Amino acid sequence: MQFKKVRWKNFLSYPNSWTEYNFQNGLTLIQGPIGSGKSTIIDVLNFALFGSPYRKITIPRLVNTKNKKNLCVELYVQKNGKDIKIVRGISPNIFEIYVDGNLVPLESRKKKYQEVLEELLEIDERVFNQVVVKSLSKGSSFFTLSKQEKRKVIESIFNVEIFGLMIEVLKEKKKELEGEYEKVKNELFLTKNLMKKEEEKIEEIKQVYNEEIVKVYDDKIKLIKSKINELEEKIKEREEKFLKLKEKKEKVENVEKKLLKLEKRISKKKGIEDTLKEVNEIMDEICKECEKKECVLKKISEQWDLHDLEEMKEKRERIKEKLSKKDKLINLYSQMENEIFSFKREKNQLRKELNQLLKEKEQKIEMRNKSIDMNKLEEYQRKIEELNEKIQDLKERINDYEIMIFLCSDDGIKKQLIKQYLPLLNAILVKYFEEFEVNFSIQLDANFDEIIKSRFRENFVYFNFSEGEKRIIDLSMLFAFIEFVERKSNLSGINLLILDEITTGLDRETDEILYKVLRNIAKKKEVIIMSHTNWDITRYDRIFVVKKEKGFSKLNEEGKNESREN
């Protein structure tokens, strides 16, 4: 950015006529008594660029106290090949920006228009106060700033403040996405409610059909199921009895076989004892099933006389007579078998009737479903799926922005860049301390706190130094900033450096060193020294004197000094 010209009127002690100043490279002295108005140019530039005074006064107090109106400042600069004119005024209030003669459209808010200007010039007030202006009166030493203010200055000088701007943009975008996310969530909630109401409506329709279906079919189905259950109970009961009868039948048949065997052995008169034993065992088993206390068969078996064959034959006949009752058992067995078969057949028939009813019921339900319009429900379902996909997409995008915000934060890329640039700034700072030939040096750590290196001073801080030493520290910091900016920042090419009462407190030797540094800087830009006293005016390329006449300040340029040191 190249400062070309500035002019002002009714600004502080200056009159209603225009005072104009043209910038040009070299070493310039503006001198005058205390209170003459020589430092006004700093306030003029600060007001033109940022809408506020450089010194600590309110904006209305910038207006000339005699004329009380028509304060106006016009600043002409060049940036990236574009001619820019800034006009500001008080009483009436004016703020206009012209680029190549065309008025930049005014914003609805003054603050927004100011942001347009600073973006156009790529400079903010903090950087302006650290690399363009250094004033003893304002006391804005870098080392007296808060940690947060130091960070902002360093970030601007290192050209990493863009990450702060990016964070604001990213946060705004993230906020927009979060707003859209909430909107989609609400839409999803409403759609689900509409779908629920539609489902309830369909359920009501189904309920009407269900009542009819229940009335026609479910009673029959219930009755048939009840009959099937009863038959299953009867079948179970009959089968249990059938198994017991079967066991008895088999035992009786077994006794018959043994008796037949006994009869043959009696006729042969051998093996009778073993056969009787087997018969008694079988009869005991039969008697276990008998609930009678007196068992005829058992008594008969106990009275066997092996030596009286005639009696044995008689008793055998009596047993056979008893066993003849097996026919009743067999009849009962067959009857129960027939009952079980009949019950099962009836059960199968009922099963067929039940299946038929269930099939008819399903057909009715299917007819009912076909009569219900499911299109709206399906539409809601599709919309819910789409909204869920959109919500998932928004979640992922919000997460991406959170990652980018972290990368742009103080712990992200910015931290790495600062870590990379800080050694270079410290090296330049040490170089200027060496040029001023002091027995100490200061470097900045990662937290931008000063690290003081001195053989004779321990646990020192900035405020422990003398006023002259502080001046050297501040100047070294200023020159280090300027050189760093010229090497690394997009602010390189600013053609102006203003130093207000900066030589106060310096001895003649330090002043000579300072002059050499300034003369080297003045090869690339205009260095303006403001002072009410100076030891050697022959060193300057231009000299301006400020005097007050009838209460108004006047800036006059004296003849150019041809014998200046080159």
KAURMO-V339470 format. One record per backbone hydrogen bond with DSSP energy under -0.5 kcal/mol. NH is the residue of the N-H (numbers start at 1). CO is the residue of the C=O. If there is no record, write none. Layout:
nh={NH;NH}
co={CO;CO}
This chain:
nh={2;3;4;5;6;7;8;9;10;12;12;14;15;19;21;23;26;28;28;29;30;31;31;32;36;40;41;42;43;44;45;46;47;48;49;50;51;52;57;61;62;63;64;68;70;71;72;73;74;75;76;77;77;78;79;82;84;84;85;86;87;88;89;90;94;96;98;99;100;100;102;104;113;114;115;116;117;118;119;120;121;122;123;128;129;130;130;131;132;133;134;136;139;140;141;144;145;150;151;152;153;154;155;156;157;158;159;160;161;163;164;165;166;167;168;169;170;171;172;173;174;175;176;177;178;179;180;181;182;183;184;185;186;187;188;189;190;191;192;193;194;195;196;197;198;199;200;201;202;203;204;205;206;207;208;209;210;211;212;213;214;215;216;217;218;219;221;222;223;224;225;226;227;228;229;230;231;232;233;234;235;236;237;238;239;240;241;242;243;244;245;246;247;248;249;250;251;252;253;254;255;256;257;258;259;260;261;262;263;264;265;266;267;268;269;270;275;276;277;278;279;280;281;282;283;284;285;286;287;288;289;289;290;290;295;296;299;300;301;302;303;303;304;306;308;309;312;313;314;315;316;317;318;319;320;321;322;323;324;325;326;327;328;329;330;331;332;333;334;335;336;337;338;339;340;341;342;343;344;345;346;347;348;349;350;351;352;353;354;355;356;357;358;359;360;361;362;363;364;365;366;367;368;369;370;371;372;372;374;378;379;380;381;382;383;384;385;386;387;388;389;390;391;392;393;394;395;396;397;398;399;400;401;402;403;404;405;406;407;408;409;409;412;413;414;414;415;416;417;418;419;420;421;422;423;424;425;426;427;428;429;430;431;432;433;434;435;436;437;438;441;443;445;448;451;452;453;454;455;464;465;470;471;472;473;474;475;476;477;478;479;480;481;482;483;484;485;486;487;488;489;489;492;494;495;497;498;499;500;500;501;501;504;506;511;512;513;514;515;516;517;518;519;520;521;522;523;524;525;526;527;527;528;528;529;529;530;530;531;531;539;540;541;542;544;545;546;547;547;549;549;552;553;554;556;556;558;561;562;564}
co={78;1;76;76;21;74;19;72;15;10;62;11;553;8;6;4;525;26;527;542;529;29;544;531;33;37;38;39;39;40;41;42;43;44;45;46;47;46;55;58;59;60;10;64;91;90;9;88;7;86;5;75;84;2;82;79;77;82;98;75;96;73;94;71;89;87;85;102;83;98;99;97;109;110;111;112;113;114;115;116;117;118;118;124;125;126;127;127;128;128;498;500;135;135;139;141;142;146;147;148;149;150;151;152;153;154;156;155;155;160;160;161;162;163;164;165;166;167;168;169;170;171;172;173;174;175;176;177;178;179;180;181;182;183;184;185;186;187;188;189;190;191;192;193;194;195;196;197;198;199;200;201;202;203;204;205;206;207;208;209;210;211;212;213;213;214;217;218;219;220;221;222;223;224;225;226;227;228;229;230;231;232;233;234;235;236;237;238;239;240;241;242;243;244;245;246;247;248;249;250;251;252;253;254;255;256;257;258;259;260;261;262;263;264;265;265;271;272;273;274;275;276;277;278;279;280;281;282;283;284;285;286;286;287;293;294;295;296;297;298;299;300;301;304;305;307;308;309;310;311;312;313;314;315;316;317;318;319;320;322;323;324;325;325;326;327;328;329;330;331;332;333;334;335;336;337;338;339;340;341;342;343;344;345;346;347;348;349;350;351;352;353;354;355;356;357;358;359;360;361;362;363;364;365;366;367;368;369;372;374;375;376;377;378;379;380;381;382;383;384;385;386;387;388;389;390;391;392;393;394;395;396;397;398;399;400;401;402;403;404;405;406;409;407;407;409;409;412;413;414;415;416;417;418;419;421;421;422;423;424;425;426;427;428;429;430;431;432;434;433;453;451;449;445;443;450;441;452;439;461;462;466;467;468;469;470;471;472;473;474;475;476;477;478;479;480;481;482;483;484;484;485;489;491;1;526;132;528;134;498;499;530;501;503;507;508;509;510;511;512;513;514;515;516;517;518;520;521;521;495;26;525;497;526;28;527;499;528;30;529;536;537;27;27;29;556;31;545;554;547;552;549;13;547;545;554;543;541;560;561}
